[in-house]
Amino acid sequence: SKKYSKGVHTTTFAEMFPLPFGGDIIDAPGIKEFGVVDFEKGEVSTYIVDFLPYVDHCKFANCLHVNEPNCAVYEAVRSGDIAEWRYINYLRILEDIDEAKAW
């Protein structure tokens, strides 16, 4: 804007762009973050593609991949088959769900 000598918000519709290394990024007007409303902790791992080859190999069918024994997802993180940063983000999502339910 001329008044503040800064750019103006011009995005008026959401647009998705494919990334060359896989995945997509979305430019969405006015959205600062995505929440975890209506997510159950037990279903989050089914949305993380990196986890999919491992989730059915955990000892317990209701494994949350946090501190359960014989967790195939956690073992894949330890062996480097799943990037540690992806696992840390997963744990943060679980924390967000707990915080949302506390409200």
Gaussian input, Z-matrix of N, CA and C with variables (Angstrom, degrees):
# hf/3-21g

backbone

0 1
 N
 C     1     B1
 C     2     B2     1     A1
 N     3     B3     2     A2     1     D1
 C     4     B4     3     A3     2     D2
 C     5     B5     4     A4     3     D3
 N     6     B6     5     A5     4     D4
 C     7     B7     6     A6     5     D5
 C     8     B8     7     A7     6     D6
 N     9     B9     8     A8     7     D7
 C    10    B10     9     A9     8     D8
 C    11    B11    10    A10     9     D9
 N    12    B12    11    A11    10    D10
 C    13    B13    12    A12    11    D11
 C    14    B14    13    A13    12    D12
 N    15    B15    14    A14    13    D13
 C    16    B16    15    A15    14    D14
 C    17    B17    16    A16    15    D15
 N    18    B18    17    A17    16    D16
 C    19    B19    18    A18    17    D17
 C    20    B20    19    A19    18    D18
 N    21    B21    20    A20    19    D19
 C    22    B22    21    A21    20    D20
 C    23    B23    22    A22    21    D21
 N    24    B24    23    A23    22    D22
 C    25    B25    24    A24    23    D23
 C    26    B26    25    A25    24    D24
 N    27    B27    26    A26    25    D25
 C    28    B28    27    A27    26    D26
 C    29    B29    28    A28    27    D27
 N    30    B30    29    A29    28    D28
 C    31    B31    30    A30    29    D29
 C    32    B32    31    A31    30    D30
 N    33    B33    32    A32    31    D31
 C    34    B34    33    A33    32    D32
 C    35    B35    34    A34    33    D33
 N    36    B36    35    A35    34    D34
 C    37    B37    36    A36    35    D35
 C    38    B38    37    A37    36    D36
 N    39    B39    38    A38    37    D37
 C    40    B40    39    A39    38    D38
 C    41    B41    40    A40    39    D39
 N    42    B42    41    A41    40    D40
 C    43    B43    42    A42    41    D41
 C    44    B44    43    A43    42    D42
 N    45    B45    44    A44    43    D43
 C    46    B46    45    A45    44    D44
 C    47    B47    46    A46    45    D45
 N    48    B48    47    A47    46    D46
 C    49    B49    48    A48    47    D47
 C    50    B50    49    A49    48    D48
 N    51    B51    50    A50    49    D49
 C    52    B52    51    A51    50    D50
 C    53    B53    52    A52    51    D51
 N    54    B54    53    A53    52    D52
 C    55    B55    54    A54    53    D53
 C    56    B56    55    A55    54    D54
 N    57    B57    56    A56    55    D55
 C    58    B58    57    A57    56    D56
 C    59    B59    58    A58    57    D57
 N    60    B60    59    A59    58    D58
 C    61    B61    60    A60    59    D59
 C    62    B62    61    A61    60    D60
 N    63    B63    62    A62    61    D61
 C    64    B64    63    A63    62    D62
 C    65    B65    64    A64    63    D63
 N    66    B66    65    A65    64    D64
 C    67    B67    66    A66    65    D65
 C    68    B68    67    A67    66    D66
 N    69    B69    68    A68    67    D67
 C    70    B70    69    A69    68    D68
 C    71    B71    70    A70    69    D69
 N    72    B72    71    A71    70    D70
 C    73    B73    72    A72    71    D71
 C    74    B74    73    A73    72    D72
 N    75    B75    74    A74    73    D73
 C    76    B76    75    A75    74    D74
 C    77    B77    76    A76    75    D75
 N    78    B78    77    A77    76    D76
 C    79    B79    78    A78    77    D77
 C    80    B80    79    A79    78    D78
 N    81    B81    80    A80    79    D79
 C    82    B82    81    A81    80    D80
 C    83    B83    82    A82    81    D81
 N    84    B84    83    A83    82    D82
 C    85    B85    84    A84    83    D83
 C    86    B86    85    A85    84    D84
 N    87    B87    86    A86    85    D85
 C    88    B88    87    A87    86    D86
 C    89    B89    88    A88    87    D87
 N    90    B90    89    A89    88    D88
 C    91    B91    90    A90    89    D89
 C    92    B92    91    A91    90    D90
 N    93    B93    92    A92    91    D91
 C    94    B94    93    A93    92    D92
 C    95    B95    94    A94    93    D93
 N    96    B96    95    A95    94    D94
 C    97    B97    96    A96    95    D95
 C    98    B98    97    A97    96    D96
 N    99    B99    98    A98    97    D97
 C   100   B100    99    A99    98    D98
 C   101   B101   100   A100    99    D99
 N   102   B102   101   A101   100   D100
 C   103   B103   102   A102   101   D101
 C   104   B104   103   A103   102   D102
 N   105   B105   104   A104   103   D103
 C   106   B106   105   A105   104   D104
 C   107   B107   106   A106   105   D105
 N   108   B108   107   A107   106   D106
 C   109   B109   108   A108   107   D107
 C   110   B110   109   A109   108   D108
 N   111   B111   110   A110   109   D109
 C   112   B112   111   A111   110   D110
 C   113   B113   112   A112   111   D111
 N   114   B114   113   A113   112   D112
 C   115   B115   114   A114   113   D113
 C   116   B116   115   A115   114   D114
 N   117   B117   116   A116   115   D115
 C   118   B118   117   A117   116   D116
 C   119   B119   118   A118   117   D117
 N   120   B120   119   A119   118   D118
 C   121   B121   120   A120   119   D119
 C   122   B122   121   A121   120   D120
 N   123   B123   122   A122   121   D121
 C   124   B124   123   A123   122   D122
 C   125   B125   124   A124   123   D123
 N   126   B126   125   A125   124   D124
 C   127   B127   126   A126   125   D125
 C   128   B128   127   A127   126   D126
 N   129   B129   128   A128   127   D127
 C   130   B130   129   A129   128   D128
 C   131   B131   130   A130   129   D129
 N   132   B132   131   A131   130   D130
 C   133   B133   132   A132   131   D131
 C   134   B134   133   A133   132   D132
 N   135   B135   134   A134   133   D133
 C   136   B136   135   A135   134   D134
 C   137   B137   136   A136   135   D135
 N   138   B138   137   A137   136   D136
 C   139   B139   138   A138   137   D137
 C   140   B140   139   A139   138   D138
 N   141   B141   140   A140   139   D139
 C   142   B142   141   A141   140   D140
 C   143   B143   142   A142   141   D141
 N   144   B144   143   A143   142   D142
 C   145   B145   144   A144   143   D143
 C   146   B146   145   A145   144   D144
 N   147   B147   146   A146   145   D145
 C   148   B148   147   A147   146   D146
 C   149   B149   148   A148   147   D147
 N   150   B150   149   A149   148   D148
 C   151   B151   150   A150   149   D149
 C   152   B152   151   A151   150   D150
 N   153   B153   152   A152   151   D151
 C   154   B154   153   A153   152   D152
 C   155   B155   154   A154   153   D153
 N   156   B156   155   A155   154   D154
 C   157   B157   156   A156   155   D155
 C   158   B158   157   A157   156   D156
 N   159   B159   158   A158   157   D157
 C   160   B160   159   A159   158   D158
 C   161   B161   160   A160   159   D159
 N   162   B162   161   A161   160   D160
 C   163   B163   162   A162   161   D161
 C   164   B164   163   A163   162   D162
 N   165   B165   164   A164   163   D163
 C   166   B166   165   A165   164   D164
 C   167   B167   166   A166   165   D165
 N   168   B168   167   A167   166   D166
 C   169   B169   168   A168   167   D167
 C   170   B170   169   A169   168   D168
 N   171   B171   170   A170   169   D169
 C   172   B172   171   A171   170   D170
 C   173   B173   172   A172   171   D171
 N   174   B174   173   A173   172   D172
 C   175   B175   174   A174   173   D173
 C   176   B176   175   A175   174   D174
 N   177   B177   176   A176   175   D175
 C   178   B178   177   A177   176   D176
 C   179   B179   178   A178   177   D177
 N   180   B180   179   A179   178   D178
 C   181   B181   180   A180   179   D179
 C   182   B182   181   A181   180   D180
 N   183   B183   182   A182   181   D181
 C   184   B184   183   A183   182   D182
 C   185   B185   184   A184   183   D183
 N   186   B186   185   A185   184   D184
 C   187   B187   186   A186   185   D185
 C   188   B188   187   A187   186   D186
 N   189   B189   188   A188   187   D187
 C   190   B190   189   A189   188   D188
 C   191   B191   190   A190   189   D189
 N   192   B192   191   A191   190   D190
 C   193   B193   192   A192   191   D191
 C   194   B194   193   A193   192   D192
 N   195   B195   194   A194   193   D193
 C   196   B196   195   A195   194   D194
 C   197   B197   196   A196   195   D195
 N   198   B198   197   A197   196   D196
 C   199   B199   198   A198   197   D197
 C   200   B200   199   A199   198   D198
 N   201   B201   200   A200   199   D199
 C   202   B202   201   A201   200   D200
 C   203   B203   202   A202   201   D201
 N   204   B204   203   A203   202   D202
 C   205   B205   204   A204   203   D203
 C   206   B206   205   A205   204   D204
 N   207   B207   206   A206   205   D205
 C   208   B208   207   A207   206   D206
 C   209   B209   208   A208   207   D207
 N   210   B210   209   A209   208   D208
 C   211   B211   210   A210   209   D209
 C   212   B212   211   A211   210   D210
 N   213   B213   212   A212   211   D211
 C   214   B214   213   A213   212   D212
 C   215   B215   214   A214   213   D213
 N   216   B216   215   A215   214   D214
 C   217   B217   216   A216   215   D215
 C   218   B218   217   A217   216   D216
 N   219   B219   218   A218   217   D217
 C   220   B220   219   A219   218   D218
 C   221   B221   220   A220   219   D219
 N   222   B222   221   A221   220   D220
 C   223   B223   222   A222   221   D221
 C   224   B224   223   A223   222   D222
 N   225   B225   224   A224   223   D223
 C   226   B226   225   A225   224   D224
 C   227   B227   226   A226   225   D225
 N   228   B228   227   A227   226   D226
 C   229   B229   228   A228   227   D227
 C   230   B230   229   A229   228   D228
 N   231   B231   230   A230   229   D229
 C   232   B232   231   A231   230   D230
 C   233   B233   232   A232   231   D231
 N   234   B234   233   A233   232   D232
 C   235   B235   234   A234   233   D233
 C   236   B236   235   A235   234   D234
 N   237   B237   236   A236   235   D235
 C   238   B238   237   A237   236   D236
 C   239   B239   238   A238   237   D237
 N   240   B240   239   A239   238   D238
 C   241   B241   240   A240   239   D239
 C   242   B242   241   A241   240   D240
 N   243   B243   242   A242   241   D241
 C   244   B244   243   A243   242   D242
 C   245   B245   244   A244   243   D243
 N   246   B246   245   A245   244   D244
 C   247   B247   246   A246   245   D245
 C   248   B248   247   A247   246   D246
 N   249   B249   248   A248   247   D247
 C   250   B250   249   A249   248   D248
 C   251   B251   250   A250   249   D249
 N   252   B252   251   A251   250   D250
 C   253   B253   252   A252   251   D251
 C   254   B254   253   A253   252   D252
 N   255   B255   254   A254   253   D253
 C   256   B256   255   A255   254   D254
 C   257   B257   256   A256   255   D255
 N   258   B258   257   A257   256   D256
 C   259   B259   258   A258   257   D257
 C   260   B260   259   A259   258   D258
 N   261   B261   260   A260   259   D259
 C   262   B262   261   A261   260   D260
 C   263   B263   262   A262   261   D261
 N   264   B264   263   A263   262   D262
 C   265   B265   264   A264   263   D263
 C   266   B266   265   A265   264   D264
 N   267   B267   266   A266   265   D265
 C   268   B268   267   A267   266   D266
 C   269   B269   268   A268   267   D267
 N   270   B270   269   A269   268   D268
 C   271   B271   270   A270   269   D269
 C   272   B272   271   A271   270   D270
 N   273   B273   272   A272   271   D271
 C   274   B274   273   A273   272   D272
 C   275   B275   274   A274   273   D273
 N   276   B276   275   A275   274   D274
 C   277   B277   276   A276   275   D275
 C   278   B278   277   A277   276   D276
 N   279   B279   278   A278   277   D277
 C   280   B280   279   A279   278   D278
 C   281   B281   280   A280   279   D279
 N   282   B282   281   A281   280   D280
 C   283   B283   282   A282   281   D281
 C   284   B284   283   A283   282   D282
 N   285   B285   284   A284   283   D283
 C   286   B286   285   A285   284   D284
 C   287   B287   286   A286   285   D285
 N   288   B288   287   A287   286   D286
 C   289   B289   288   A288   287   D287
 C   290   B290   289   A289   288   D288
 N   291   B291   290   A290   289   D289
 C   292   B292   291   A291   290   D290
 C   293   B293   292   A292   291   D291
 N   294   B294   293   A293   292   D292
 C   295   B295   294   A294   293   D293
 C   296   B296   295   A295   294   D294
 N   297   B297   296   A296   295   D295
 C   298   B298   297   A297   296   D296
 C   299   B299   298   A298   297   D297
 N   300   B300   299   A299   298   D298
 C   301   B301   300   A300   299   D299
 C   302   B302   301   A301   300   D300
 N   303   B303   302   A302   301   D301
 C   304   B304   303   A303   302   D302
 C   305   B305   304   A304   303   D303
 N   306   B306   305   A305   304   D304
 C   307   B307   306   A306   305   D305
 C   308   B308   307   A307   306   D306

   B1=1.4476
   B2=1.5204
   B3=1.2929
   B4=1.4635
   B5=1.5261
   B6=1.3156
   B7=1.4610
   B8=1.5219
   B9=1.3224
   B10=1.4621
   B11=1.5270
   B12=1.3124
   B13=1.4677
   B14=1.5226
   B15=1.3112
   B16=1.4650
   B17=1.5136
   B18=1.3223
   B19=1.4586
   B20=1.5162
   B21=1.3001
   B22=1.4593
   B23=1.5165
   B24=1.3137
   B25=1.4651
   B26=1.5280
   B27=1.3411
   B28=1.4639
   B29=1.5184
   B30=1.3361
   B31=1.4635
   B32=1.5194
   B33=1.3293
   B34=1.4680
   B35=1.5188
   B36=1.3220
   B37=1.4619
   B38=1.5254
   B39=1.3192
   B40=1.4654
   B41=1.5191
   B42=1.3180
   B43=1.4634
   B44=1.5241
   B45=1.3356
   B46=1.4562
   B47=1.5252
   B48=1.3294
   B49=1.4535
   B50=1.5253
   B51=1.3480
   B52=1.4678
   B53=1.5322
   B54=1.3140
   B55=1.4583
   B56=1.5233
   B57=1.3291
   B58=1.4679
   B59=1.5255
   B60=1.3230
   B61=1.4659
   B62=1.5176
   B63=1.3274
   B64=1.4615
   B65=1.5081
   B66=1.3045
   B67=1.4590
   B68=1.5133
   B69=1.2961
   B70=1.4536
   B71=1.5197
   B72=1.3278
   B73=1.4584
   B74=1.5227
   B75=1.3331
   B76=1.4564
   B77=1.5198
   B78=1.3309
   B79=1.4577
   B80=1.5199
   B81=1.3203
   B82=1.4608
   B83=1.5259
   B84=1.3192
   B85=1.4624
   B86=1.5225
   B87=1.3123
   B88=1.4494
   B89=1.5117
   B90=1.3078
   B91=1.4640
   B92=1.5244
   B93=1.3254
   B94=1.4548
   B95=1.5208
   B96=1.3266
   B97=1.4577
   B98=1.5164
   B99=1.3096
   B100=1.4536
   B101=1.5209
   B102=1.3075
   B103=1.4529
   B104=1.5143
   B105=1.3072
   B106=1.4595
   B107=1.5267
   B108=1.2966
   B109=1.4573
   B110=1.5251
   B111=1.3063
   B112=1.4611
   B113=1.5265
   B114=1.3046
   B115=1.4593
   B116=1.5220
   B117=1.3068
   B118=1.4588
   B119=1.5273
   B120=1.3064
   B121=1.4643
   B122=1.5283
   B123=1.3167
   B124=1.4520
   B125=1.5129
   B126=1.3216
   B127=1.4653
   B128=1.5235
   B129=1.3172
   B130=1.4654
   B131=1.5234
   B132=1.3228
   B133=1.4681
   B134=1.5247
   B135=1.3285
   B136=1.4687
   B137=1.5256
   B138=1.3360
   B139=1.4633
   B140=1.5254
   B141=1.3145
   B142=1.4603
   B143=1.5254
   B144=1.3080
   B145=1.4692
   B146=1.5271
   B147=1.3189
   B148=1.4689
   B149=1.5273
   B150=1.3260
   B151=1.4653
   B152=1.5264
   B153=1.3205
   B154=1.4645
   B155=1.5276
   B156=1.3316
   B157=1.4695
   B158=1.5332
   B159=1.3277
   B160=1.4615
   B161=1.5244
   B162=1.3338
   B163=1.4722
   B164=1.5258
   B165=1.3091
   B166=1.4642
   B167=1.5273
   B168=1.3226
   B169=1.4639
   B170=1.5286
   B171=1.3221
   B172=1.4660
   B173=1.5263
   B174=1.3234
   B175=1.4609
   B176=1.5241
   B177=1.3255
   B178=1.4606
   B179=1.5251
   B180=1.3187
   B181=1.4671
   B182=1.5252
   B183=1.3293
   B184=1.4642
   B185=1.5309
   B186=1.3085
   B187=1.4642
   B188=1.5288
   B189=1.3347
   B190=1.4674
   B191=1.5272
   B192=1.3304
   B193=1.4642
   B194=1.5283
   B195=1.3175
   B196=1.4579
   B197=1.5252
   B198=1.3305
   B199=1.4678
   B200=1.5270
   B201=1.3122
   B202=1.4624
   B203=1.5345
   B204=1.3305
   B205=1.4708
   B206=1.5325
   B207=1.3149
   B208=1.4734
   B209=1.5223
   B210=1.3264
   B211=1.4705
   B212=1.5268
   B213=1.3127
   B214=1.4679
   B215=1.5257
   B216=1.3264
   B217=1.4722
   B218=1.5280
   B219=1.3188
   B220=1.4628
   B221=1.5309
   B222=1.3127
   B223=1.4685
   B224=1.5305
   B225=1.3381
   B226=1.4675
   B227=1.5271
   B228=1.3181
   B229=1.4681
   B230=1.5279
   B231=1.3099
   B232=1.4739
   B233=1.5261
   B234=1.3311
   B235=1.4683
   B236=1.5303
   B237=1.3308
   B238=1.4603
   B239=1.5161
   B240=1.3251
   B241=1.4673
   B242=1.5285
   B243=1.3189
   B244=1.4664
   B245=1.5244
   B246=1.3292
   B247=1.4665
   B248=1.5281
   B249=1.3172
   B250=1.4653
   B251=1.5279
   B252=1.3378
   B253=1.4657
   B254=1.5226
   B255=1.3361
   B256=1.4688
   B257=1.5230
   B258=1.3146
   B259=1.4624
   B260=1.5334
   B261=1.3213
   B262=1.4697
   B263=1.5241
   B264=1.3223
   B265=1.4698
   B266=1.5224
   B267=1.3164
   B268=1.4654
   B269=1.5279
   B270=1.3296
   B271=1.4632
   B272=1.5244
   B273=1.3276
   B274=1.4754
   B275=1.5253
   B276=1.3091
   B277=1.4685
   B278=1.5221
   B279=1.3269
   B280=1.4636
   B281=1.5275
   B282=1.3307
   B283=1.4659
   B284=1.5248
   B285=1.3340
   B286=1.4689
   B287=1.5228
   B288=1.3220
   B289=1.4685
   B290=1.5271
   B291=1.3232
   B292=1.4659
   B293=1.5273
   B294=1.3316
   B295=1.4630
   B296=1.5259
   B297=1.3277
   B298=1.4652
   B299=1.5243
   B300=1.3155
   B301=1.4709
   B302=1.5222
   B303=1.3293
   B304=1.4616
   B305=1.5255
   B306=1.3246
   B307=1.4653
   B308=1.4906
   A1=109.24
   A2=116.79
   A3=120.98
   A4=110.61
   A5=116.12
   A6=120.52
   A7=112.06
   A8=117.75
   A9=121.88
   A10=113.47
   A11=117.46
   A12=123.17
   A13=111.96
   A14=115.49
   A15=121.83
   A16=108.92
   A17=115.28
   A18=120.19
   A19=111.27
   A20=115.07
   A21=119.99
   A22=108.93
   A23=114.79
   A24=120.63
   A25=108.02
   A26=116.61
   A27=119.74
   A28=113.86
   A29=117.90
   A30=120.11
   A31=109.21
   A32=116.47
   A33=119.98
   A34=112.37
   A35=117.53
   A36=120.67
   A37=108.74
   A38=115.63
   A39=120.32
   A40=109.97
   A41=115.62
   A42=120.44
   A43=108.59
   A44=116.53
   A45=121.80
   A46=109.28
   A47=115.53
   A48=121.83
   A49=109.40
   A50=117.87
   A51=119.85
   A52=110.01
   A53=115.99
   A54=121.13
   A55=109.04
   A56=118.36
   A57=121.00
   A58=113.66
   A59=117.84
   A60=121.16
   A61=112.15
   A62=116.30
   A63=121.49
   A64=111.18
   A65=115.74
   A66=121.13
   A67=111.40
   A68=114.90
   A69=121.54
   A70=109.22
   A71=115.11
   A72=121.42
   A73=106.91
   A74=115.87
   A75=120.69
   A76=109.50
   A77=115.90
   A78=122.51
   A79=105.94
   A80=116.00
   A81=120.57
   A82=109.29
   A83=117.82
   A84=120.59
   A85=112.27
   A86=115.44
   A87=120.66
   A88=116.38
   A89=118.97
   A90=120.55
   A91=108.63
   A92=115.59
   A93=120.45
   A94=112.09
   A95=116.97
   A96=120.58
   A97=109.78
   A98=114.92
   A99=121.19
   A100=108.38
   A101=116.57
   A102=120.96
   A103=111.66
   A104=114.66
   A105=120.92
   A106=111.23
   A107=116.28
   A108=121.02
   A109=109.72
   A110=116.16
   A111=123.59
   A112=114.63
   A113=118.34
   A114=121.14
   A115=108.59
   A116=116.02
   A117=121.52
   A118=107.09
   A119=116.95
   A120=120.46
   A121=112.17
   A122=116.76
   A123=120.68
   A124=115.01
   A125=117.91
   A126=119.76
   A127=113.65
   A128=118.17
   A129=121.17
   A130=111.74
   A131=117.65
   A132=120.29
   A133=112.53
   A134=117.63
   A135=119.95
   A136=112.21
   A137=117.32
   A138=121.77
   A139=112.37
   A140=117.52
   A141=121.00
   A142=108.04
   A143=115.07
   A144=122.18
   A145=111.64
   A146=117.05
   A147=120.90
   A148=112.15
   A149=116.96
   A150=121.26
   A151=112.84
   A152=117.13
   A153=121.20
   A154=115.26
   A155=120.51
   A156=118.61
   A157=113.62
   A158=117.35
   A159=120.84
   A160=114.65
   A161=118.34
   A162=120.67
   A163=113.55
   A164=118.06
   A165=120.26
   A166=113.26
   A167=117.19
   A168=121.12
   A169=112.97
   A170=116.51
   A171=120.01
   A172=109.06
   A173=115.90
   A174=120.65
   A175=111.35
   A176=116.53
   A177=121.19
   A178=110.64
   A179=116.75
   A180=121.74
   A181=111.95
   A182=117.38
   A183=120.56
   A184=111.91
   A185=117.04
   A186=122.93
   A187=110.23
   A188=116.13
   A189=121.07
   A190=111.39
   A191=117.00
   A192=122.63
   A193=111.38
   A194=115.75
   A195=120.95
   A196=110.57
   A197=116.57
   A198=119.15
   A199=112.60
   A200=116.95
   A201=121.18
   A202=109.98
   A203=116.94
   A204=119.34
   A205=111.46
   A206=115.36
   A207=122.52
   A208=112.70
   A209=115.34
   A210=121.28
   A211=108.83
   A212=116.65
   A213=121.51
   A214=111.93
   A215=117.32
   A216=120.75
   A217=109.63
   A218=116.28
   A219=119.74
   A220=111.06
   A221=117.37
   A222=120.60
   A223=110.92
   A224=116.97
   A225=120.46
   A226=111.03
   A227=116.92
   A228=120.59
   A229=109.31
   A230=116.88
   A231=121.17
   A232=112.12
   A233=116.76
   A234=119.93
   A235=112.61
   A236=117.17
   A237=120.85
   A238=114.24
   A239=118.07
   A240=120.50
   A241=111.97
   A242=117.02
   A243=122.79
   A244=106.04
   A245=116.70
   A246=120.83
   A247=110.59
   A248=115.35
   A249=119.95
   A250=111.69
   A251=117.11
   A252=119.46
   A253=111.37
   A254=117.02
   A255=119.97
   A256=109.98
   A257=116.50
   A258=121.44
   A259=110.69
   A260=116.59
   A261=120.28
   A262=110.38
   A263=117.20
   A264=120.00
   A265=111.13
   A266=117.23
   A267=121.84
   A268=110.32
   A269=116.87
   A270=120.38
   A271=111.30
   A272=116.98
   A273=120.62
   A274=111.04
   A275=116.76
   A276=119.99
   A277=109.66
   A278=117.14
   A279=120.08
   A280=110.92
   A281=117.03
   A282=120.68
   A283=111.03
   A284=116.67
   A285=120.79
   A286=110.92
   A287=116.30
   A288=120.15
   A289=109.90
   A290=116.68
   A291=120.20
   A292=110.94
   A293=116.36
   A294=120.40
   A295=111.28
   A296=117.13
   A297=120.63
   A298=110.80
   A299=116.51
   A300=119.99
   A301=111.27
   A302=117.19
   A303=121.11
   A304=111.36
   A305=116.56
   A306=120.88
   A307=108.87
   D1=149.06
   D2=178.74
   D3=-68.08
   D4=-34.88
   D5=-177.16
   D6=-60.89
   D7=-42.84
   D8=-176.30
   D9=-107.76
   D10=0.49
   D11=-178.44
   D12=53.90
   D13=38.85
   D14=178.03
   D15=-130.99
   D16=165.44
   D17=177.36
   D18=-65.98
   D19=161.85
   D20=177.89
   D21=-112.78
   D22=155.40
   D23=178.19
   D24=-75.49
   D25=111.93
   D26=-175.76
   D27=-112.58
   D28=-8.07
   D29=-179.71
   D30=-71.44
   D31=123.76
   D32=-178.68
   D33=-118.40
   D34=-5.15
   D35=179.12
   D36=-148.61
   D37=154.53
   D38=178.90
   D39=-77.50
   D40=141.60
   D41=179.37
   D42=-139.85
   D43=137.38
   D44=-179.12
   D45=-108.73
   D46=134.77
   D47=-179.87
   D48=-120.83
   D49=129.38
   D50=176.71
   D51=-72.75
   D52=142.30
   D53=177.67
   D54=-95.95
   D55=142.17
   D56=-175.55
   D57=-62.99
   D58=-23.62
   D59=-178.57
   D60=-98.67
   D61=9.72
   D62=179.67
   D63=107.07
   D64=149.04
   D65=-179.22
   D66=89.10
   D67=-177.04
   D68=-178.37
   D69=-140.24
   D70=161.26
   D71=172.66
   D72=-129.29
   D73=141.90
   D74=-176.70
   D75=-114.24
   D76=128.88
   D77=171.50
   D78=-97.25
   D79=109.21
   D80=-176.38
   D81=-122.05
   D82=128.26
   D83=-177.22
   D84=-66.17
   D85=129.20
   D86=172.64
   D87=75.11
   D88=0.06
   D89=-179.32
   D90=-94.55
   D91=121.46
   D92=-179.18
   D93=-96.49
   D94=-28.95
   D95=179.70
   D96=-161.98
   D97=163.41
   D98=176.55
   D99=-106.97
   D100=139.30
   D101=-179.18
   D102=-100.55
   D103=-179.90
   D104=-177.26
   D105=-117.94
   D106=33.72
   D107=179.59
   D108=-62.08
   D109=136.01
   D110=177.28
   D111=69.25
   D112=15.35
   D113=173.88
   D114=-95.14
   D115=138.88
   D116=170.70
   D117=-99.42
   D118=144.30
   D119=-177.46
   D120=-56.42
   D121=-36.69
   D122=-177.29
   D123=-68.38
   D124=-16.90
   D125=-178.18
   D126=-99.30
   D127=-12.70
   D128=-175.54
   D129=-58.33
   D130=-44.02
   D131=-176.39
   D132=-62.13
   D133=-23.09
   D134=179.54
   D135=-73.84
   D136=-11.75
   D137=178.49
   D138=-99.15
   D139=-2.70
   D140=-179.16
   D141=-103.46
   D142=105.18
   D143=-172.52
   D144=-54.66
   D145=-39.33
   D146=-178.89
   D147=-60.07
   D148=-28.34
   D149=-176.61
   D150=-83.19
   D151=-23.92
   D152=-169.79
   D153=-53.77
   D154=-40.54
   D155=179.57
   D156=-66.91
   D157=-12.14
   D158=-172.22
   D159=-111.91
   D160=-27.13
   D161=-170.46
   D162=-58.27
   D163=-32.71
   D164=-178.78
   D165=-81.38
   D166=-1.19
   D167=-178.51
   D168=-105.97
   D169=5.89
   D170=176.61
   D171=-73.85
   D172=155.00
   D173=-179.48
   D174=-63.14
   D175=-38.19
   D176=-176.77
   D177=-109.58
   D178=134.46
   D179=-179.21
   D180=-63.82
   D181=-28.55
   D182=-179.23
   D183=-100.05
   D184=26.45
   D185=-178.99
   D186=-61.13
   D187=130.60
   D188=176.13
   D189=-95.14
   D190=-3.14
   D191=176.54
   D192=65.30
   D193=36.87
   D194=-179.90
   D195=-112.32
   D196=-62.12
   D197=-179.02
   D198=-143.63
   D199=19.85
   D200=179.28
   D201=-76.96
   D202=145.63
   D203=177.65
   D204=-70.11
   D205=149.09
   D206=177.55
   D207=56.43
   D208=44.09
   D209=177.70
   D210=-88.05
   D211=117.52
   D212=-177.73
   D213=-67.69
   D214=-33.44
   D215=178.74
   D216=-65.65
   D217=-49.65
   D218=-179.80
   D219=-61.40
   D220=-39.89
   D221=177.54
   D222=-63.56
   D223=-36.43
   D224=177.82
   D225=-67.02
   D226=-33.75
   D227=175.30
   D228=-67.16
   D229=-47.10
   D230=-179.22
   D231=-61.24
   D232=-34.93
   D233=-178.71
   D234=-85.24
   D235=-6.88
   D236=178.95
   D237=90.60
   D238=2.72
   D239=178.64
   D240=-73.66
   D241=-25.24
   D242=172.35
   D243=-118.00
   D244=130.97
   D245=-179.73
   D246=-62.06
   D247=135.13
   D248=-178.03
   D249=-59.50
   D250=-36.94
   D251=-179.14
   D252=-64.21
   D253=-32.39
   D254=177.03
   D255=-66.54
   D256=-41.88
   D257=179.17
   D258=-65.47
   D259=-41.86
   D260=178.05
   D261=-61.94
   D262=-41.69
   D263=176.25
   D264=-61.80
   D265=-39.69
   D266=176.38
   D267=-58.92
   D268=-46.73
   D269=178.99
   D270=-61.49
   D271=-36.45
   D272=178.01
   D273=-66.12
   D274=-37.20
   D275=177.05
   D276=-63.27
   D277=-43.36
   D278=177.66
   D279=-60.70
   D280=-40.13
   D281=176.71
   D282=-63.53
   D283=-41.47
   D284=178.42
   D285=-60.12
   D286=-39.13
   D287=178.99
   D288=-64.40
   D289=-43.76
   D290=177.76
   D291=-60.62
   D292=-43.25
   D293=-179.79
   D294=-65.95
   D295=-39.76
   D296=179.69
   D297=-64.50
   D298=-37.82
   D299=179.94
   D300=-71.53
   D301=-26.43
   D302=179.19
   D303=-68.58
   D304=-25.18
   D305=178.88
   D306=-72.38

